[in-house]
């Protein structure tokens, strides 16, 4: 495979508050996501003076959503998460993509 060639697929991961799960699932469906998987989690952070000093909130109910999307859709999704859902601000969520070069089953 040519190193200059970009991957057509991206593995997208979103970690955010559980209460926003349905909004994110709708957003992913609208952008053609496939193989969507949802995992619920419980954060371990407890309220403390140090956490407050850094602006962290003790939101403990999290959802991890992962899926496969086309590269062009992944860019759009990341932009929407940053602009419409304020992922560029603390305590809103984390999203990232990993290129998928090949799949084997």
HUSULBEL-V359146 format. One record per run of one state. SS is the DSSP state (hx for helix, st for strand, lp for the rest). FROM is the first residue (numbers start at 1). LEN is the number of residues. If there is no record, write none. Layout:
ss=(SS,SS)
from=(FROM,FROM)
len=(LEN,LEN)
//
This chain:
ss=(lp,st,hx,lp,st,lp,hx,lp,st,hx,lp,st,lp)
from=(1,9,18,31,34,43,49,54,61,71,84,94,101)
len=(8,9,13,3,9,6,5,7,10,13,10,7,5)
//
